Amino acid sequence: MVRILRLFFSTLLLFCGIVSPAFSGEPQDQLRQTTDKVLAILSDPAFKSPDKAKVRRELILRTVDERFDWEEMARRSLGRHWLQRSPEEKQEFIRLFKDLLERVYMDKVEGYSWNKIIYEGEQIDGNYATVRVKVFTSKDQTIQVEYRTRKRENQWLIYDFLVEGVGVVSNYRTQFNDIIVKSSYQELIKRLKTKATQDGMDEKKK
Amino acid sequence: MKKLDTELAVGLFVLAGILCLGYLTIKLGKMEIVGPKGYELHAIFSNSGGVKEGSSVVIAGVEVGRVKNITLENYQAKIILTLPRGIQIQEDAIASIKTKGLVGEKYIEIIPGGSEKYLSPGERIRETQPSVDLEELISKLVFEKI
């Protein structure tokens, strides 16, 4: 009897062991794949030298690109002003917005010393999913990040993320709205463009 | 006869007083006698940050609705809001919990979205932002220094 019980429990344990990785569903797995790729590029000794920095950045950008739904993110950030834009204006805005985010967050990604990343779970609700991640830096600080993703052709793409409870889309939606209401959409585009050239110059100085 | 008049006057005065008191109680207590006008939406927050029933719901700084009910659902805060019928909320609108001033009372701000789809009564505002814990942020700043 004892033997049967033991056998039963060991099979049960084995079964749990096989099943548990499957509990982390698609959104989390896909996000983990992208993060792992980026981390691999960051830690690759082949890209460590300063003259390789540009190649490395390109490579990271391309990897990250696959996981982001830039159009959705730009649309959500522009909020109610999106509908009033012409298709050309929308394309231009998506491009500028993507540039802005890449400049702002690439420095952070490259500069951070990521110690450990813990995936805290996901919540799937139809075509939407939230993945919560805890990043441990080498200073033993923890950063709580929450990714909001949407399914498109079997790919869960990020359209918003929250760092320590502060959302990127909501932050930009408020800022962009302020600028458009106070002056105009053209002014916003102008500001985004000047910021891009300024940052480009800062980059060259480095 | 005259005595009756005085008594009547006092009675009416007291009655008027009671009516006024009743009106004030309802008005100040933000109670509603005839069911709430408008419709309900709900949102799920990972941290309600102490929003209470009756807290205001604000769009662009203008109070448009109130928090009707807060319950715990799957260890998250489910907040039901009532909004007037005239105000429609886009499906990509963001509901975030804010604080008046640095330590003031909590309220919910809705940042309108750009979607052509509007939420119908009873639906959920998907995009939410929890209350930011200032103490926690400060402690993180402090501990980084050490």
HADDOCK unambig.tbl for C-alpha pairs under 7 A between the chains (distance, minus, plus):
assign (segid A and resid 75 and name CA) (segid B and resid 114 and name CA) 6.95 0.50 0.50
assign (segid A and resid 76 and name CA) (segid B and resid 113 and name CA) 6.45 0.50 0.50
assign (segid A and resid 76 and name CA) (segid B and resid 114 and name CA) 6.26 0.50 0.50
assign (segid A and resid 79 and name CA) (segid B and resid 112 and name CA) 6.68 0.50 0.50
assign (segid A and resid 79 and name CA) (segid B and resid 113 and name CA) 4.38 0.50 0.50
assign (segid A and resid 79 and name CA) (segid B and resid 114 and name CA) 3.97 0.50 0.50
assign (segid A and resid 80 and name CA) (segid B and resid 112 and name CA) 6.77 0.50 0.50
assign (segid A and resid 80 and name CA) (segid B and resid 113 and name CA) 5.33 0.50 0.50
assign (segid A and resid 80 and name CA) (segid B and resid 114 and name CA) 3.73 0.50 0.50
assign (segid A and resid 81 and name CA) (segid B and resid 114 and name CA) 6.62 0.50 0.50
assign (segid A and resid 82 and name CA) (segid B and resid 114 and name CA) 5.95 0.50 0.50
assign (segid A and resid 83 and name CA) (segid B and resid 114 and name CA) 6.64 0.50 0.50
assign (segid A and resid 165 and name CA) (segid B and resid 129 and name CA) 6.17 0.50 0.50
assign (segid A and resid 165 and name CA) (segid B and resid 130 and name CA) 5.86 0.50 0.50
assign (segid A and resid 165 and name CA) (segid B and resid 132 and name CA) 6.06 0.50 0.50
assign (segid A and resid 166 and name CA) (segid B and resid 129 and name CA) 6.75 0.50 0.50
assign (segid A and resid 167 and name CA) (segid B and resid 129 and name CA) 6.75 0.50 0.50
assign (segid A and resid 170 and name CA) (segid B and resid 94 and name CA) 6.83 0.50 0.50
